[in-house]
Amino acid sequence: MVAEALTNAAKHAHASQVTVHAETNLARLDLSIRDDGIGGADSANGSGLAGLKDRVEALGGQMHIDSPLGSGTSLCITIPLTNQ
């Protein structure tokens, strides 16, 4: 998922910097991927983010996208690590 997000940032965002943060506990994995690119990413428009969101949801997780035009893109991904 991180590799896909980095690929999207390199191909589409025109970002000069991407920050990745990962944190885990016994119950879940939290990922944050942020770039300083052009923004405007929307998973509803058939972008590579749609496939990424599908994979996250297939694992029972959630993905939130914040991508205002001109302000970069931020992905917050939570994936459960337990079968509850």
C-alpha angles and dihedrals in degrees: 000000000000091000091052092048091050091049091051091049091050095046102039115012100058086219124173093197137027124188122201123192124181127185130172141184131174092283107040152004117234118198127186120188118179132175135185095225134122097290124208095117114156124179090202091068096067096261125150086267090071091063091045091051090049091053092048091050091047086062091051092258138125133231126199121195124201112181116151114181111270095010106082130245130284123194121192113190127184120187123182116233097195134063102243 
